[in-house]
Every structure is written in structure tokens, then in C-alpha cells.
Amino acid sequence: MSTEHASGSTQPEAGGGSTGPEEQRTSAGQVAEPTLAFGKVTPPAAPSYLDAPPPVLPPAPAPAAPPAPSYLDAPPPAPAPAGNPYAAPAAPPAPAAELPPVAAAELPPVQVAPPAAEPPHHPFGAGTPLGSWATPPGGIDGPGGPGFPQYPGANPAPGRKRGGLIALVAAVALVAGLAGGAIGVSVTDRDGGSNSSSGRGTSTTVQASENKQAVNRPPESVAGIAGKALPSVVTIKAQGSQESGTGTGFVFDTEGHILTNNHVVAPAASGGKLTVKFSDGSSYPASVVGRAQGYDVAVIKLDSPPKDKLVPLPLGDSDKVAVGDATIAIGAPYGLEGTVTTGIISAKDRPVASGDETGAQASYMNALQTDASINPGNSGGPLLDAAGAVIGINSAIQSNTSSGNSRAGSIGLGFAIPINQAKRVAGDLIKGGTPVYAILGVLRNDEFKGDGAQIRGSAVGETPAVTPGGPADQAGLKAGDVITKLGGHVIDSGPTLVSEIWTYKPGDKVEVEYTRDGKAAKTTVTLGERKGDN
């Protein structure tokens, strides 16, 4: 499970010191719960990311013999209606012809068939309401380890997507119609002045006047924003030889590029299959354009872009977001496509580190925190502001799971990659297919327990603590220095330092505050560049 520090930042558990640049570390990080679900194709291999399949329904108890009738999905059949008080009297029945008596011995024995066993009741009437892609028989074997971000999109057991809900709604609508008919007859009896011997009470209903504001939702309302954005939000299915996953993405431009999380498309990164589904149900194959594991950003492109569907979502300015601003999250939690939830910005610049169970593929973000409900399946989906502009990419959640078998779910702590950073990374990926990172050129000491991020005191193998001629070396930083601020932001840990550095571009000049031998000092660093994730 992740550990929150006094500043509110979330960082991996302390482990051995880093053995590479400040972007690398030797300890396995456990911080936020990513939001993508993976289904194992072959049982033996452990998946890379933690899957949070939906809760498993308890097995239905075997029906008693003979079972009592069940009316869980619809009320019991209505009793036969009483005679119509307005109908003409029926003719008396003709007397039955007398039959000769029959001896009891002549009657053949009657065999009564036992009542048929009633099928177990399903809470939705028929099938589980799933996304269009259900998990293959055998369920999902959740990858990843406890405490790591979980990527939205666990697919529950196979079943029809909406059949059960439609059946239930239809049953309720039918019952309501019958009830309305009965009320209508009762009102007619009273208004018509006819007497009824039934003794039943009467009632009337009042039809509400049409509310044009409720029918015609304002564009700035949640309904108006969701209605405009949903056609540009897609569900992504990534299928590889060892694992598969379902997540979310959105239309980035008119060329067919889709912006999403790296962990959403990772299962199909090595010769797998990507399928993109729009809100109208149409699906298209897609290919990976570029992936940035450190940023947890990926760009894919439709192989045959449907021009009529490529309506990019407008991009906002995440730097101008304020705590308390309204948010709208759209995605496919647990495969339920087109789900819209709302909340607010709970915090800004929240350092979050997430990765797989080994910590080898860590990603860092200075996240927007929101209490909008985000679950496995939401990863890669847009976080919108009150104007309908994208301000972030939903990427991770903090969960209270404590073991690898637990299933993550929303507890009101969701984290999104700021769109300003994601837009820059997407541009690099579209242009060259390779991510570009800003670097300081030091090895960090994750065993340091004090406030700040400490540069290692000595080299690790052939790698020096401070890269000779690198950005930190040129700025006068030395092994053992403790960085306390970068660009005016408090640094309370090594992962926080990386999260903050990666908000900048290579070549940016940034002020660094640090302590050496207990004395505070300042310097200005021109950040260096690293291309690629390796």
C-alpha cells in the first residue's frame, strides 16, 4: 500500500538507493492504484499491472423442492379481474347432462409431475450489464501487486450487455402501465356517476406541465457537456499473447490520433491487437504510434480513420485549474462504457508514482486530484472542466486494497495527468514516436528519511552520483546534497523530485534550493535531455 507523507505526496516504500539517473530507483514503488484491468489469456504468466475485476456475485442457492414461486424481478401475477359491472348479465349456463356413476376402480391412476425447478434469480433479471467486450470464460487473473495503480477496465463474467436491465425496466414499465389503467378505470367510474359494488377507493393523477429547461439541457450543464463529449470518447481493447485489457481514450485530432495511457495499450505493444470502439457501437482497428512509460501517456492511431467521427475534444489549460473547480470524468469503469461521473478538483500538483509489481516500469506525475468516481476501466479517459474542455487524463486511483487478491475501487481519490504535460508528450510521440524527458543528472538516495530528495553520497558501480558535465554538476550540486525545492515547489522525496522535473522541458532553467552540511543554498539549473524510456 502506498504511504502518504506529511506534505500529502505519495511515494513508493523506501528501498535501496537508485542505481541510475534520478528517474530510476532500486526499490519497488507502491503508491497509487492505476486504473486499467487486465485479463490473463494464459494462466501461468503473471500480468504486468494490477487488474481490478468487478465484484463476484455470490452463487445462487439451490432451490428448495418444490420451490416457492419467486417474484423478485416483477410483482406476482394479478388475480383474475372481477366481473365487469357494466356488462350485460350472462345467460345462465345450460344444465349439465347427468352421467352414469363410475366405480372408483375404473378410474386410471393420476400421476402428478413434480414442479419444475425455478432457475436461480439474477439481480438484473437477465445478464450482467457489461461493456461490449466480456471476459473470456475463466475470469480475470489480476496482474500487478498490492498498492500499485490499477488501470480501469476489468471485464466481468460473460453476459449480455444491457439485456437484463432492459428486461427489468420493461417489466417495471408494464406494471406501471397496468396500474395506470386501473386508476383510469377507477376515475372513470367516479366521474361517470356509475356505482360500483367493489367498495374500492378512487384516486386521481396530476400530469406535470412540460419543463422545457429539463428537456432541453443547457450546453453548460453536466448533461449538455456529456452529450457533446461522449461521441469523442472511445473504449480501447488491447489484446496480447499473455494478457489483455480494456481502457478509455479520446479523439486528439482530425487525423485519427487517440490519446490514452501507456498502461492501457501496453498489452498490445508487442505485436498485439488494438480495437477502438466509439459511443455509437462502431469499432475500428488501431496501431500504436508511440508510448511514454515514464509519463504513462500513449498515442494510437486508427488504421482507417472514419472522418465523420473524428471530432477532437477541446483541450483546456491545466495550469489555470483551481482547487474546488467542477470536474467531469468519462470512461468505461469495469467495462461499462460511456459512464459519466462528476466531482471537483480536490488538490493540484499532487506527486504520484505508480508502476508494476516490480517497480521497473514506474511512472511519475504531478497530478490533478479529483473526487469524481474513477475505477478500473477509466484509465486514459478525459477529465473535463465545467466548460467541457479536457484538463487531464485519468490515470490512477488510491485504493484501500491490502493484498494482490483485493479489488480496487473508487474511494474518492483519483489522479489525472495534467493535459498541458500530456499534450506536449503526445506531440513528441506523434512527431518522432519517442518520449523526451527533462533530467537533472543525479542519482537519488531513496533510503534517505529526512525532508527533501538527497543525491547519493557515492557512485553506484560505474555510475557517479552526479553526472560529470551534466546539468546538476554545472550548477554546482554535489553528492550528498539534499534538494528541498525545485521551481518554488517543495520537494519532500525522491519521487516528488522526479514528478516535478518532468513537468519541465529540456533546456528550461529552474531554481533549485538545497542544503549541504546543514546550510541552505540556491542555484539555477538548465535541465538536460533524455530520449526514450531505456
ChimeraX attribute file (.defattr): number of C-alpha atoms within 10 A of each C-alpha:
attribute: neighborCount
match mode: 1-to-1
recipient: residues
	/A:1	20
	/A:2	24
	/A:3	17
	/A:4	14
	/A:5	12
	/A:6	9
	/A:7	13
	/A:8	13
	/A:9	20
	/A:10	25
	/A:11	24
	/A:12	27
	/A:13	17
	/A:14	19
	/A:15	15
	/A:16	14
	/A:17	19
	/A:18	23
	/A:19	22
	/A:20	19
	/A:21	18
	/A:22	24
	/A:23	27
	/A:24	19
	/A:25	24
	/A:26	17
	/A:27	19
	/A:28	21
	/A:29	30
	/A:30	28
	/A:31	28
	/A:32	30
	/A:33	40
	/A:34	38
	/A:35	41
	/A:36	35
	/A:37	36
	/A:38	38
	/A:39	30
	/A:40	25
	/A:41	20
	/A:42	12
	/A:43	13
	/A:44	9
	/A:45	12
	/A:46	17
	/A:47	24
	/A:48	21
	/A:49	32
	/A:50	36
	/A:51	36
	/A:52	36
	/A:53	30
	/A:54	21
	/A:55	12
	/A:56	9
	/A:57	9
	/A:58	6
	/A:59	7
	/A:60	10
	/A:61	8
	/A:62	11
	/A:63	13
	/A:64	9
	/A:65	11
	/A:66	11
	/A:67	12
	/A:68	11
	/A:69	9
	/A:70	13
	/A:71	10
	/A:72	12
	/A:73	17
	/A:74	15
	/A:75	11
	/A:76	10
	/A:77	7
	/A:78	8
	/A:79	6
	/A:80	6
	/A:81	6
	/A:82	7
	/A:83	8
	/A:84	9
	/A:85	13
	/A:86	9
	/A:87	7
	/A:88	7
	/A:89	8
	/A:90	6
	/A:91	6
	/A:92	6
	/A:93	6
	/A:94	6
	/A:95	6
	/A:96	6
	/A:97	6
	/A:98	6
	/A:99	6
	/A:100	6
	/A:101	6
	/A:102	8
	/A:103	7
	/A:104	7
	/A:105	7
	/A:106	7
	/A:107	8
	/A:108	7
	/A:109	7
	/A:110	6
	/A:111	6
	/A:112	6
	/A:113	6
	/A:114	8
	/A:115	10
	/A:116	9
	/A:117	14
	/A:118	15
	/A:119	10
	/A:120	12
	/A:121	15
	/A:122	14
	/A:123	14
	/A:124	18
	/A:125	18
	/A:126	19
	/A:127	18
	/A:128	19
	/A:129	20
	/A:130	23
	/A:131	25
	/A:132	18
	/A:133	21
	/A:134	19
	/A:135	24
	/A:136	14
	/A:137	9
	/A:138	12
	/A:139	18
	/A:140	25
	/A:141	24
	/A:142	25
	/A:143	24
	/A:144	25
	/A:145	27
	/A:146	27
	/A:147	30
	/A:148	35
	/A:149	34
	/A:150	40
	/A:151	37
	/A:152	41
	/A:153	38
	/A:154	38
	/A:155	30
	/A:156	25
	/A:157	20
	/A:158	19
	/A:159	18
	/A:160	17
	/A:161	19
	/A:162	16
	/A:163	17
	/A:164	19
	/A:165	18
	/A:166	15
	/A:167	16
	/A:168	17
	/A:169	16
	/A:170	13
	/A:171	16
	/A:172	15
	/A:173	12
	/A:174	13
	/A:175	15
	/A:176	12
	/A:177	12
	/A:178	13
	/A:179	11
	/A:180	14
	/A:181	12
	/A:182	13
	/A:183	17
	/A:184	15
	/A:185	12
	/A:186	18
	/A:187	16
	/A:188	13
	/A:189	15
	/A:190	14
	/A:191	9
	/A:192	9
	/A:193	8
	/A:194	11
	/A:195	11
	/A:196	13
	/A:197	7
	/A:198	9
	/A:199	7
	/A:200	7
	/A:201	9
	/A:202	14
	/A:203	9
	/A:204	10
	/A:205	9
	/A:206	5
	/A:207	6
	/A:208	6
	/A:209	6
	/A:210	8
	/A:211	8
	/A:212	8
	/A:213	8
	/A:214	8
	/A:215	8
	/A:216	10
	/A:217	14
	/A:218	12
	/A:219	14
	/A:220	12
	/A:221	13
	/A:222	20
	/A:223	14
	/A:224	14
	/A:225	20
	/A:226	22
	/A:227	14
	/A:228	15
	/A:229	23
	/A:230	20
	/A:231	19
	/A:232	20
	/A:233	31
	/A:234	30
	/A:235	32
	/A:236	32
	/A:237	25
	/A:238	24
	/A:239	25
	/A:240	19
	/A:241	14
	/A:242	19
	/A:243	27
	/A:244	27
	/A:245	33
	/A:246	36
	/A:247	35
	/A:248	37
	/A:249	32
	/A:250	30
	/A:251	26
	/A:252	24
	/A:253	14
	/A:254	15
	/A:255	15
	/A:256	21
	/A:257	25
	/A:258	29
	/A:259	26
	/A:260	31
	/A:261	31
	/A:262	25
	/A:263	36
	/A:264	35
	/A:265	32
	/A:266	22
	/A:267	27
	/A:268	22
	/A:269	19
	/A:270	12
	/A:271	12
	/A:272	18
	/A:273	19
	/A:274	25
	/A:275	18
	/A:276	26
	/A:277	19
	/A:278	21
	/A:279	15
	/A:280	10
	/A:281	10
	/A:282	10
	/A:283	15
	/A:284	16
	/A:285	16
	/A:286	22
	/A:287	20
	/A:288	25
	/A:289	19
	/A:290	23
	/A:291	28
	/A:292	24
	/A:293	21
	/A:294	25
	/A:295	25
	/A:296	25
	/A:297	28
	/A:298	29
	/A:299	25
	/A:300	27
	/A:301	23
	/A:302	20
	/A:303	14
	/A:304	10
	/A:305	16
	/A:306	13
	/A:307	10
	/A:308	7
	/A:309	16
	/A:310	19
	/A:311	19
	/A:312	19
	/A:313	21
	/A:314	15
	/A:315	18
	/A:316	19
	/A:317	14
	/A:318	19
	/A:319	13
	/A:320	8
	/A:321	17
	/A:322	14
	/A:323	14
	/A:324	12
	/A:325	14
	/A:326	20
	/A:327	25
	/A:328	27
	/A:329	27
	/A:330	30
	/A:331	33
	/A:332	32
	/A:333	34
	/A:334	30
	/A:335	33
	/A:336	20
	/A:337	26
	/A:338	23
	/A:339	16
	/A:340	19
	/A:341	17
	/A:342	19
	/A:343	17
	/A:344	18
	/A:345	21
	/A:346	21
	/A:347	19
	/A:348	19
	/A:349	19
	/A:350	21
	/A:351	27
	/A:352	34
	/A:353	32
	/A:354	32
	/A:355	32
	/A:356	26
	/A:357	24
	/A:358	17
	/A:359	20
	/A:360	14
	/A:361	19
	/A:362	24
	/A:363	24
	/A:364	26
	/A:365	28
	/A:366	25
	/A:367	25
	/A:368	28
	/A:369	27
	/A:370	29
	/A:371	23
	/A:372	25
	/A:373	22
	/A:374	35
	/A:375	34
	/A:376	37
	/A:377	37
	/A:378	41
	/A:379	38
	/A:380	39
	/A:381	29
	/A:382	33
	/A:383	29
	/A:384	26
	/A:385	25
	/A:386	16
	/A:387	16
	/A:388	24
	/A:389	21
	/A:390	26
	/A:391	27
	/A:392	30
	/A:393	30
	/A:394	36
	/A:395	38
	/A:396	34
	/A:397	37
	/A:398	27
	/A:399	27
	/A:400	18
	/A:401	16
	/A:402	14
	/A:403	11
	/A:404	18
	/A:405	16
	/A:406	18
	/A:407	21
	/A:408	31
	/A:409	26
	/A:410	18
	/A:411	15
	/A:412	18
	/A:413	20
	/A:414	27
	/A:415	36
	/A:416	28
	/A:417	29
	/A:418	27
	/A:419	24
	/A:420	17
	/A:421	20
	/A:422	22
	/A:423	16
	/A:424	14
	/A:425	25
	/A:426	28
	/A:427	14
	/A:428	16
	/A:429	22
	/A:430	18
	/A:431	12
	/A:432	12
	/A:433	18
	/A:434	19
	/A:435	25
	/A:436	22
	/A:437	23
	/A:438	21
	/A:439	24
	/A:440	25
	/A:441	24
	/A:442	27
	/A:443	29
	/A:444	32
	/A:445	27
	/A:446	23
	/A:447	17
	/A:448	19
	/A:449	12
	/A:450	10
	/A:451	17
	/A:452	21
	/A:453	28
	/A:454	27
	/A:455	25
	/A:456	26
	/A:457	16
	/A:458	14
	/A:459	15
	/A:460	14
	/A:461	8
	/A:462	7
	/A:463	14
	/A:464	19
	/A:465	26
	/A:466	28
	/A:467	18
	/A:468	12
	/A:469	10
	/A:470	18
	/A:471	23
	/A:472	23
	/A:473	18
	/A:474	15
	/A:475	18
	/A:476	12
	/A:477	24
	/A:478	18
	/A:479	19
	/A:480	19
	/A:481	22
	/A:482	28
	/A:483	26
	/A:484	23
	/A:485	19
	/A:486	21
	/A:487	16
	/A:488	11
	/A:489	15
	/A:490	17
	/A:491	27
	/A:492	26
	/A:493	28
	/A:494	28
	/A:495	30
	/A:496	26
	/A:497	27
	/A:498	27
	/A:499	24
	/A:500	21
	/A:501	25
	/A:502	21
	/A:503	19
	/A:504	17
	/A:505	19
	/A:506	17
	/A:507	14
	/A:508	12
	/A:509	15
	/A:510	15
	/A:511	15
	/A:512	21
	/A:513	20
	/A:514	21
	/A:515	17
	/A:516	14
	/A:517	8
	/A:518	9
	/A:519	7
	/A:520	13
	/A:521	14
	/A:522	17
	/A:523	14
	/A:524	18
	/A:525	23
	/A:526	20
	/A:527	22
	/A:528	18
	/A:529	16
	/A:530	13
	/A:531	10
	/A:532	13
	/A:533	15
	/A:534	6
